Amino acid sequence: MSEGQTVLSVRKACLFYIVSRLRLLDEADDPAIQQIVMANKEEIKILLKSPQSMGKTHG
């Protein structure tokens, strides 16, 4: 960790599990409740909505 930030690399197949487990999409007003926040939340939301991230294939 440097300057209060770190990078967590996650495979797309595990993305939903990690985001859910760490409650990264939850909004909390109290920083003591939510101590981890995502810098790229909108990008992650798009990936979670894509059919490929849910294990579905086209066809």
N, CA, C and O atoms as CSV, one atom per row, in Angstrom:
chain,resi,resn,atom,element,x,y,z
A,1,MET,N,N,0.851,-1.165,0.000
A,1,MET,CA,C,0.000,0.000,0.000
A,1,MET,C,C,0.900,1.232,0.000
A,1,MET,O,O,1.877,1.314,0.744
A,2,SER,N,N,0.544,2.175,-0.848
A,2,SER,CA,C,1.263,3.441,-0.851
A,2,SER,C,C,0.249,4.576,-0.969
A,2,SER,O,O,-0.688,4.507,-1.765
A,3,GLU,N,N,0.447,5.600,-0.181
A,3,GLU,CA,C,-0.435,6.768,-0.163
A,3,GLU,C,C,-1.895,6.389,0.107
A,3,GLU,O,O,-2.813,7.016,-0.421
A,4,GLY,N,N,-2.096,5.370,0.924
A,4,GLY,CA,C,-3.438,4.963,1.302
A,4,GLY,C,C,-4.206,4.198,0.239
A,4,GLY,O,O,-5.409,3.979,0.381
A,5,GLN,N,N,-3.526,3.787,-0.826
A,5,GLN,CA,C,-4.195,3.048,-1.892
A,5,GLN,C,C,-3.419,1.784,-2.222
A,5,GLN,O,O,-2.202,1.710,-2.054
A,6,THR,N,N,-4.160,0.797,-2.694
A,6,THR,CA,C,-3.546,-0.435,-3.172
A,6,THR,C,C,-4.365,-0.954,-4.350
A,6,THR,O,O,-5.504,-0.533,-4.552
A,7,VAL,N,N,-3.798,-1.846,-5.107
A,7,VAL,CA,C,-4.480,-2.426,-6.267
A,7,VAL,C,C,-4.791,-3.880,-5.956
A,7,VAL,O,O,-3.915,-4.637,-5.536
A,8,LEU,N,N,-6.036,-4.261,-6.164
A,8,LEU,CA,C,-6.464,-5.636,-5.988
A,8,LEU,C,C,-6.851,-6.181,-7.360
A,8,LEU,O,O,-7.875,-5.790,-7.920
A,9,SER,N,N,-6.054,-7.062,-7.887
A,9,SER,CA,C,-6.338,-7.671,-9.184
A,9,SER,C,C,-7.187,-8.911,-8.976
A,9,SER,O,O,-6.861,-9.772,-8.159
A,10,VAL,N,N,-8.287,-8.994,-9.729
A,10,VAL,CA,C,-9.241,-10.098,-9.575
A,10,VAL,C,C,-9.629,-10.604,-10.953
A,10,VAL,O,O,-9.874,-9.816,-11.866
A,11,ARG,N,N,-9.684,-11.909,-11.099
A,11,ARG,CA,C,-10.173,-12.481,-12.357
A,11,ARG,C,C,-11.654,-12.167,-12.513
A,11,ARG,O,O,-12.394,-12.090,-11.533
A,12,LYS,N,N,-12.069,-11.990,-13.752
A,12,LYS,CA,C,-13.461,-11.633,-14.027
A,12,LYS,C,C,-14.423,-12.666,-13.445
A,12,LYS,O,O,-15.505,-12.315,-12.974
A,13,ALA,N,N,-14.032,-13.924,-13.477
A,13,ALA,CA,C,-14.893,-14.988,-12.953
A,13,ALA,C,C,-15.138,-14.847,-11.450
A,13,ALA,O,O,-16.162,-15.310,-10.946
A,14,CYS,N,N,-14.232,-14.228,-10.746
A,14,CYS,CA,C,-14.345,-14.062,-9.290
A,14,CYS,C,C,-14.827,-12.677,-8.886
A,14,CYS,O,O,-15.002,-12.405,-7.698
A,15,LEU,N,N,-15.040,-11.807,-9.853
A,15,LEU,CA,C,-15.361,-10.411,-9.570
A,15,LEU,C,C,-16.619,-10.265,-8.720
A,15,LEU,O,O,-16.612,-9.536,-7.728
A,16,PHE,N,N,-17.689,-10.941,-9.094
A,16,PHE,CA,C,-18.938,-10.820,-8.347
A,16,PHE,C,C,-18.746,-11.243,-6.893
A,16,PHE,O,O,-19.229,-10.573,-5.980
A,17,TYR,N,N,-18.042,-12.352,-6.680
A,17,TYR,CA,C,-17.814,-12.853,-5.328
A,17,TYR,C,C,-17.023,-11.846,-4.486
A,17,TYR,O,O,-17.399,-11.554,-3.351
A,18,ILE,N,N,-15.947,-11.327,-5.032
A,18,ILE,CA,C,-15.094,-10.385,-4.290
A,18,ILE,C,C,-15.846,-9.100,-3.973
A,18,ILE,O,O,-15.796,-8.607,-2.846
A,19,VAL,N,N,-16.541,-8.559,-4.967
A,19,VAL,CA,C,-17.292,-7.314,-4.755
A,19,VAL,C,C,-18.381,-7.520,-3.705
A,19,VAL,O,O,-18.600,-6.656,-2.856
A,20,SER,N,N,-19.055,-8.654,-3.762
A,20,SER,CA,C,-20.101,-8.938,-2.781
A,20,SER,C,C,-19.522,-9.163,-1.387
A,20,SER,O,O,-20.020,-8.619,-0.401
A,21,ARG,N,N,-18.477,-9.961,-1.319
A,21,ARG,CA,C,-17.878,-10.310,-0.025
A,21,ARG,C,C,-17.309,-9.087,0.704
A,21,ARG,O,O,-17.438,-8.964,1.922
A,22,LEU,N,N,-16.684,-8.198,-0.050
A,22,LEU,CA,C,-16.110,-6.987,0.539
A,22,LEU,C,C,-17.104,-5.830,0.613
A,22,LEU,O,O,-16.789,-4.746,1.106
A,23,ARG,N,N,-18.318,-6.089,0.108
A,23,ARG,CA,C,-19.399,-5.090,0.118
A,23,ARG,C,C,-18.948,-3.774,-0.509
A,23,ARG,O,O,-19.157,-2.697,0.049
A,24,LEU,N,N,-18.328,-3.885,-1.679
A,24,LEU,CA,C,-17.755,-2.716,-2.330
A,24,LEU,C,C,-18.777,-1.858,-3.055
A,24,LEU,O,O,-18.483,-0.707,-3.376
A,25,LEU,N,N,-19.956,-2.374,-3.321
A,25,LEU,CA,C,-20.987,-1.569,-3.985
A,25,LEU,C,C,-21.924,-0.913,-2.985
A,25,LEU,O,O,-22.769,-0.104,-3.369
A,26,ASP,N,N,-21.789,-1.248,-1.716
A,26,ASP,CA,C,-22.622,-0.628,-0.682
A,26,ASP,C,C,-22.163,0.804,-0.436
A,26,ASP,O,O,-20.971,1.106,-0.502
A,27,GLU,N,N,-23.110,1.666,-0.157
A,27,GLU,CA,C,-22.809,3.050,0.187
A,27,GLU,C,C,-23.014,3.233,1.682
A,27,GLU,O,O,-24.108,2.998,2.193
A,28,ALA,N,N,-21.980,3.645,2.376
A,28,ALA,CA,C,-22.086,3.888,3.811
A,28,ALA,C,C,-21.643,5.321,4.101
A,28,ALA,O,O,-20.646,5.797,3.558
A,29,ASP,N,N,-22.392,5.993,4.956
A,29,ASP,CA,C,-22.041,7.357,5.331
A,29,ASP,C,C,-20.898,7.398,6.336
A,29,ASP,O,O,-20.151,8.374,6.402
A,30,ASP,N,N,-20.772,6.351,7.100
A,30,ASP,CA,C,-19.765,6.292,8.161
A,30,ASP,C,C,-18.514,5.555,7.659
A,30,ASP,O,O,-18.598,4.369,7.340
A,31,PRO,N,N,-17.367,6.224,7.582
A,31,PRO,CA,C,-16.148,5.561,7.107
A,31,PRO,C,C,-15.727,4.370,7.966
A,31,PRO,O,O,-15.024,3.483,7.481
A,32,ALA,N,N,-16.141,4.333,9.220
A,32,ALA,CA,C,-15.807,3.194,10.074
A,32,ALA,C,C,-16.515,1.932,9.601
A,32,ALA,O,O,-16.033,0.826,9.842
A,33,ILE,N,N,-17.642,2.084,8.936
A,33,ILE,CA,C,-18.397,0.935,8.424
A,33,ILE,C,C,-17.794,0.441,7.111
A,33,ILE,O,O,-17.591,-0.758,6.923
A,34,GLN,N,N,-17.512,1.372,6.212
A,34,GLN,CA,C,-16.980,1.014,4.896
A,34,GLN,C,C,-15.570,1.583,4.774
A,34,GLN,O,O,-15.386,2.749,4.423
A,35,GLN,N,N,-14.594,0.757,5.064
A,35,GLN,CA,C,-13.215,1.221,5.053
A,35,GLN,C,C,-12.519,0.986,3.723
A,35,GLN,O,O,-11.422,1.494,3.494
A,36,ILE,N,N,-13.151,0.224,2.851
A,36,ILE,CA,C,-12.593,-0.051,1.527
A,36,ILE,C,C,-13.550,0.521,0.489
A,36,ILE,O,O,-14.749,0.246,0.532
A,37,VAL,N,N,-13.038,1.301,-0.424
A,37,VAL,CA,C,-13.845,1.848,-1.512
A,37,VAL,C,C,-13.121,1.605,-2.830
A,37,VAL,O,O,-11.894,1.515,-2.873
A,38,MET,N,N,-13.905,1.500,-3.911
A,38,MET,CA,C,-13.343,1.283,-5.237
A,38,MET,C,C,-13.149,2.609,-5.945
A,38,MET,O,O,-14.005,3.492,-5.881
A,39,ALA,N,N,-12.028,2.739,-6.614
A,39,ALA,CA,C,-11.771,3.931,-7.417
A,39,ALA,C,C,-12.457,3.819,-8.770
A,39,ALA,O,O,-12.741,4.838,-9.400
A,40,ASN,N,N,-12.729,2.601,-9.229
A,40,ASN,CA,C,-13.312,2.379,-10.557
A,40,ASN,C,C,-14.690,1.704,-10.455
A,40,ASN,O,O,-14.963,0.730,-11.157
A,41,LYS,N,N,-15.534,2.219,-9.592
A,41,LYS,CA,C,-16.833,1.597,-9.322
A,41,LYS,C,C,-17.707,1.496,-10.578
A,41,LYS,O,O,-18.355,0.471,-10.791
A,42,GLU,N,N,-17.735,2.533,-11.406
A,42,GLU,CA,C,-18.576,2.499,-12.617
A,42,GLU,C,C,-18.091,1.432,-13.595
A,42,GLU,O,O,-18.907,0.752,-14.217
A,43,GLU,N,N,-16.800,1.280,-13.737
A,43,GLU,CA,C,-16.244,0.247,-14.610
A,43,GLU,C,C,-16.623,-1.145,-14.110
A,43,GLU,O,O,-16.953,-2.022,-14.908
A,44,ILE,N,N,-16.579,-1.345,-12.826
A,44,ILE,CA,C,-16.931,-2.636,-12.226
A,44,ILE,C,C,-18.419,-2.925,-12.415
A,44,ILE,O,O,-18.792,-4.058,-12.720
A,45,LYS,N,N,-19.265,-1.922,-12.238
A,45,LYS,CA,C,-20.708,-2.118,-12.434
A,45,LYS,C,C,-20.999,-2.581,-13.853
A,45,LYS,O,O,-21.851,-3.446,-14.053
A,46,ILE,N,N,-20.311,-2.022,-14.838
A,46,ILE,CA,C,-20.496,-2.428,-16.234
A,46,ILE,C,C,-20.078,-3.883,-16.423
A,46,ILE,O,O,-20.778,-4.648,-17.087
A,47,LEU,N,N,-18.951,-4.266,-15.848
A,47,LEU,CA,C,-18.487,-5.649,-15.958
A,47,LEU,C,C,-19.459,-6.624,-15.304
A,47,LEU,O,O,-19.672,-7.722,-15.818
A,48,LEU,N,N,-20.045,-6.239,-14.186
A,48,LEU,CA,C,-20.988,-7.118,-13.494
A,48,LEU,C,C,-22.284,-7.289,-14.269
A,48,LEU,O,O,-22.955,-8.312,-14.130
A,49,LYS,N,N,-22.646,-6.308,-15.080
A,49,LYS,CA,C,-23.875,-6.395,-15.874
A,49,LYS,C,C,-23.680,-7.149,-17.176
A,49,LYS,O,O,-24.660,-7.571,-17.789
A,50,SER,N,N,-22.435,-7.332,-17.617
A,50,SER,CA,C,-22.191,-7.994,-18.893
A,50,SER,C,C,-22.510,-9.491,-18.794
A,50,SER,O,O,-22.210,-10.120,-17.780
A,51,PRO,N,N,-23.116,-10.062,-19.842
A,51,PRO,CA,C,-23.479,-11.488,-19.815
A,51,PRO,C,C,-22.275,-12.409,-19.608
A,51,PRO,O,O,-22.408,-13.457,-18.975
A,52,GLN,N,N,-21.101,-12.038,-20.130
A,52,GLN,CA,C,-19.924,-12.889,-20.006
A,52,GLN,C,C,-19.483,-13.011,-18.557
A,52,GLN,O,O,-18.939,-14.043,-18.162
A,53,SER,N,N,-19.709,-11.973,-17.759
A,53,SER,CA,C,-19.281,-12.056,-16.365
A,53,SER,C,C,-20.198,-12.947,-15.543
A,53,SER,O,O,-19.849,-13.334,-14.428
A,54,MET,N,N,-21.361,-13.276,-16.078
A,54,MET,CA,C,-22.299,-14.143,-15.375
A,54,MET,C,C,-22.175,-15.592,-15.837
A,54,MET,O,O,-22.975,-16.442,-15.446
A,55,GLY,N,N,-21.162,-15.875,-16.677
A,55,GLY,CA,C,-20.953,-17.234,-17.125
A,55,GLY,C,C,-21.813,-17.628,-18.304
A,55,GLY,O,O,-21.850,-18.799,-18.681
A,56,LYS,N,N,-22.508,-16.664,-18.895
A,56,LYS,CA,C,-23.361,-16.952,-20.045
A,56,LYS,C,C,-22.586,-16.713,-21.326
A,56,LYS,O,O,-21.717,-15.842,-21.383
A,57,THR,N,N,-22.899,-17.482,-22.345
A,57,THR,CA,C,-22.281,-17.291,-23.650
A,57,THR,C,C,-23.346,-16.925,-24.644
A,57,THR,O,O,-24.529,-17.195,-24.437
A,58,HIS,N,N,-22.925,-16.312,-25.718
A,58,HIS,CA,C,-23.855,-15.923,-26.776
A,58,HIS,C,C,-24.140,-17.126,-27.653
A,58,HIS,O,O,-23.253,-17.942,-27.902
A,59,GLY,N,N,-25.397,-17.241,-28.131
A,59,GLY,CA,C,-25.697,-18.268,-29.097
A,59,GLY,C,C,-26.732,-19.217,-28.734
A,59,GLY,O,O,-27.041,-20.121,-29.511
